[in-house]
Amino acid sequence: MIGKAKSCVGGTALANYVMKDAKGYELLRNNLSGEIPTDILHEMKIIQDLNQKAQYKTLSLVLSPEKTEGKKLTNKELQEMTLDFLNELKIDIKNQQYLAFVHTEKEHKHIHIICNRVKDDGTLILDNFIGKKAQWAAHRIAKERGLISAKERMIENLKNIEQGKDDKRVIKNKILEKHNLVMKTNPKSMEEYKTKMYDFEVKVIPTINRQGLIQGYRFLDLESKYDFKASEIHRKLGLNVLSEKEILLIRTEKINSEPASNTDKNSNESEIKNQNSSKNDKTQKELEETIGQIISNSFDDDFDEHKYNKKIKMRR
């Protein structure tokens, strides 16, 4: 569920867009009796004229449930969610003028709300950080009703991104380990090096430029289908290193390979397996710590406007 809010001038364009019959249907209204946009705006203007200083006298709000969940929600549930949303934003649902319209012209059902920002005593509904407040309001409503919130979806996406980055990091380290193990066999040529890497399910692919010259190499992991530039595996694993005259053994702090008693394929595969086991445990622990930090940062206490303003004054 997503919540949006902003103060604006309002006017005919906004009202016509929200109230267009082809887009959906009216959900609820309060202290308004007009049937067409111009009548609604005229009623709001009577109250808005009580405040001659403000420029933005209208609030434009949107409450949007998750796509699949929106299809299942009844009008009664949508009405209750709308009123909860207004309450969360400190809008008086009994006395303030507002109109809520459900848009269904797209598969994604959502609610547009036009609300008079001017109260009947001429004062204004505060709009400080109202966009941020609307996000948190939608999150709380979703949690209370067992629905998906935008913040939860954001965290899920971040998890997937971090997991994807971590997977690639593990594969890069595996390729570098295999490179080191192949180098222990002292390959005599680039072709021999490529053949032995292929035995470890890594294909070394030369990159050819327009002049027909080799300008670099890529490593394709045959199991995961991920491929990387040689320099992405290690900064020193470039064209100069992977030449027939200069194939060097790259050693890093991350990779601590014990000298092998022999260089046969079975022994090397066993060594890689043991190294990967410990690295996967470490990688999983790092991922859990990263995700935990993301979740912790995303679900800090609600925004405290008073504390924020106090910090700004202190900086001044």
NULOKE-421169 format. One record per residue (C-alpha): residue in three letters; x negated, y, z. Coordinates in steps of 0.001 Angstrom, whole numbers, plus 500000, padded with zeros to 6 digits. Example, Ala and Ser with C-alpha at 12.3 -4.5 7.8 and 13.67 -1.06 7.14 Angstrom:
// residues 2
semar|px|py|pz
ALA|487700|495500|507800
SER|486330|498940|507140
***
This chain:
// residues 316
semar|px|py|pz
MET|500000|500000|500000
ILE|498741|503443|499019
GLY|499791|506775|500497
LYS|499143|510133|498841
ALA|500074|513668|499860
LYS|499237|517234|498902
SER|500735|520694|499214
CYS|501562|522448|495971
VAL|503541|525271|494389
GLY|506230|522827|493331
GLY|508583|524014|490622
THR|510636|522675|487762
ALA|507943|520469|486206
LEU|507458|518444|489383
ALA|511189|518144|490080
ASN|511978|517093|486501
TYR|509264|514445|486587
VAL|510338|512969|489920
MET|514096|513065|489256
LYS|514088|511853|485659
ASP|516753|509144|485354
ALA|514680|507112|482896
LYS|512007|506651|485537
GLY|514145|505163|488293
TYR|516752|506065|490883
GLU|517294|508211|493952
LEU|516443|506469|497225
LEU|517451|509015|499863
ARG|517678|512742|500586
ASN|518128|515107|503517
ASN|519756|518562|503755
LEU|520087|518770|499960
SER|523280|518553|497913
GLY|522261|519510|494356
GLU|522650|517014|491537
ILE|520052|518368|489122
PRO|516453|519541|489662
THR|517246|523250|489359
ASP|519936|522994|492058
ILE|517547|521145|494386
LEU|514848|523773|493856
HIS|517324|526597|494474
GLU|518343|525095|497821
MET|514703|524720|498841
LYS|513898|528259|497757
ILE|516427|529694|500189
ILE|514371|528264|503050
GLN|511026|528934|501373
ASP|511820|532631|501083
LEU|511664|532797|504879
ASN|507879|532613|504486
GLN|506451|535289|502175
LYS|502776|534610|502878
ALA|502267|530996|501872
GLN|501474|530034|498280
TYR|501959|526269|498547
LYS|505453|525720|499960
THR|506142|522195|498689
LEU|504744|518811|499664
SER|504337|516177|496943
LEU|504113|512675|498465
VAL|503719|509185|497034
LEU|504126|505840|498785
SER|503153|502864|496659
PRO|503385|499224|497862
GLU|501124|496579|496373
LYS|502366|495583|492914
THR|503732|492101|493687
GLU|505095|493113|497092
GLY|506913|496134|495683
LYS|509066|493879|493506
LYS|510314|491982|496572
LEU|511180|494980|498783
THR|514865|495900|499125
ASN|516210|499455|499003
LYS|516801|499340|502746
GLU|513178|498377|503355
LEU|511993|501107|500998
GLN|514136|503659|502839
GLU|512767|502588|506215
MET|509189|502749|504911
THR|509789|506231|503495
LEU|511129|507554|506805
ASP|508242|505938|508680
PHE|505833|507588|506246
LEU|507361|511039|506844
ASN|507322|510494|510606
GLU|503640|509547|510486
LEU|502937|512859|508752
LYS|504803|514770|511506
ILE|507679|515722|509206
ASP|511052|516160|510926
ILE|513226|513617|509095
LYS|516442|515064|510578
ASN|516004|518759|509808
GLN|513501|519049|506950
GLN|514602|519127|503302
TYR|513296|516228|501207
LEU|514236|513971|498308
ALA|512845|510463|497685
PHE|513008|508877|494239
VAL|511942|505312|493316
HIS|510099|504994|490003
THR|510590|501639|488297
GLU|509735|502427|484678
LYS|506430|500631|485180
GLU|505888|497200|486718
HIS|504390|498916|489743
LYS|507310|500204|491841
HIS|506505|503334|493878
ILE|508242|506176|495720
HIS|507896|509893|494945
ILE|508937|512361|497630
ILE|509465|516109|497248
CYS|509535|517800|500629
ASN|510029|521447|501570
ARG|506940|522504|503488
VAL|508711|525519|505021
LYS|510750|524843|508144
ASP|514064|526584|508840
ASP|512268|528999|511199
GLY|509859|530079|508434
THR|506820|528221|509775
LEU|504909|525679|507734
ILE|504235|521961|508068
LEU|500474|521715|508572
ASP|498685|520332|505515
ASN|495165|520081|506950
PHE|493619|516832|505643
ILE|497098|515667|504700
GLY|495703|513446|501936
LYS|493561|511528|504439
LYS|496438|511366|506915
ALA|498682|509902|504206
GLN|496162|507123|503534
TRP|496088|506127|507198
ALA|499875|506426|507488
ALA|500334|503985|504599
HIS|497765|501642|506156
ARG|499584|501566|509502
ILE|502971|501016|507851
ALA|501567|498142|505805
LYS|500007|496524|508876
GLU|503234|496821|510884
ARG|505222|495167|508095
GLY|502666|492512|507190
LEU|501964|494069|503796
ILE|498691|494639|501962
SER|497115|498028|502583
ALA|494768|499875|500236
LYS|492078|499914|502912
GLU|492221|496132|503257
ARG|491976|495755|499490
MET|489025|498147|499445
ILE|487202|496064|502063
GLU|487958|492888|500108
ASN|486493|494462|496970
LEU|483408|495549|498889
LYS|482993|491998|500160
ASN|483145|490673|496611
ILE|480627|493259|495419
GLU|478230|492472|498249
GLN|478646|488731|497663
GLY|477904|489186|493968
LYS|474780|491225|494703
ASP|473662|488656|497226
ASP|474169|485761|494817
LYS|472007|487483|492218
ARG|469320|488212|494802
VAL|469174|484536|495759
ILE|468910|483456|492114
LYS|466109|485953|491461
ASN|464164|484574|494400
LYS|464711|481018|493164
ILE|463375|481941|489708
LEU|460315|483561|491269
GLU|459697|480464|493387
LYS|459911|478278|490300
HIS|457482|480594|488515
ASN|454994|480250|491391
LEU|455327|476473|491403
VAL|454769|476269|487651
MET|451688|478483|487968
LYS|450169|476001|490419
THR|449998|473525|487532
ASN|447743|475967|485599
PRO|449640|476122|482284
LYS|447220|476666|479398
SER|449607|478565|477144
MET|452834|480503|477096
GLU|454576|477596|475413
GLU|453496|475221|478171
TYR|454687|477744|480765
LYS|458090|478065|479054
THR|458463|474277|478837
LYS|457759|473762|482530
MET|460115|476587|483514
TYR|462795|474958|481362
ASP|462285|471729|483324
PHE|463326|473767|486356
GLU|466457|474938|484458
VAL|465080|478399|483726
LYS|464825|479481|480110
VAL|462215|482114|479276
ILE|463441|484193|476357
PRO|461218|486705|474511
THR|462743|490083|473654
ILE|461926|491120|470078
ASN|461961|494774|468974
ARG|462767|496128|465512
GLN|459164|495793|464441
GLY|459337|492081|465161
LEU|457020|492329|468149
ILE|457564|490891|471609
GLN|458343|493745|473982
GLY|459248|491690|477051
TYR|460823|488550|478445
ARG|464111|487585|480063
PHE|464769|484703|482452
LEU|468025|482787|482039
ASP|469119|480611|484955
LEU|470835|477718|483183
GLU|472936|476745|486206
SER|474477|480133|487056
LYS|474146|481639|483541
TYR|472709|484831|485044
ASP|469836|486322|483088
PHE|467366|488977|484198
LYS|464523|491010|482806
ALA|461144|489731|483927
SER|460597|492995|485829
GLU|463886|492427|487694
ILE|462518|489149|489066
HIS|459376|490936|490255
ARG|457898|494316|489378
LYS|454589|492675|488384
LEU|456207|489971|486299
GLY|456204|491914|483025
LEU|454919|491518|479482
ASN|451247|491871|480439
VAL|451561|489137|483029
LEU|453564|486775|480852
SER|451130|486755|477963
GLU|449193|483731|476805
LYS|445959|485148|478192
GLU|447289|486525|481480
ILE|449775|484318|483333
LEU|449295|485208|486988
LEU|450659|483737|490208
ILE|452926|486250|491945
ARG|452966|486080|495742
THR|455396|488082|497907
GLU|456213|488324|501588
LYS|459585|486732|500918
ILE|458085|483591|499380
ASN|455712|481567|501544
SER|454856|478455|499551
GLU|452714|475792|501204
PRO|450020|474199|498987
ALA|451452|471179|497245
SER|449723|467819|497502
ASN|450547|467142|493853
THR|452182|469009|490986
ASP|454670|466512|489725
LYS|458240|467666|489122
ASN|459857|465741|491996
SER|457510|467271|494559
ASN|458183|470792|493279
GLU|461935|470296|493310
SER|461771|469110|496923
GLU|459774|472209|497880
ILE|462301|474519|496223
LYS|465179|472764|497978
ASN|463599|473215|501417
GLN|462835|476883|500792
ASN|466313|477583|499462
SER|467968|476022|502512
SER|466317|478446|504932
LYS|466846|481399|502578
ASN|470547|480667|502172
ASP|470979|480657|505957
LYS|469211|484001|506215
THR|471147|485419|503266
GLN|474485|484334|504760
LYS|473583|485975|508075
GLU|472610|489223|506315
LEU|475869|489165|504321
GLU|477970|488688|507466
GLU|476173|491580|509171
THR|476679|493799|506090
ILE|480384|492993|505801
GLY|480832|493458|509539
GLN|479335|496932|509255
ILE|481583|497771|506293
ILE|484685|496677|508177
SER|483597|498546|511293
ASN|483031|501744|509319
SER|486307|501404|507410
PHE|488417|500924|510532
ASP|487065|503709|512706
ASP|489546|505473|514935
ASP|492074|507647|513166
PHE|490794|510979|511945
ASP|490734|513490|514795
GLU|491209|516922|513300
HIS|490512|518710|516623
LYS|487133|517004|517028
TYR|486264|517727|513396
ASN|487022|521457|513739
LYS|485021|521552|516997
LYS|481974|520088|515213
ILE|482283|522668|512418
LYS|482354|525529|514949
MET|479274|524130|516707
ARG|477378|524007|513412
ARG|478228|527641|512764
***
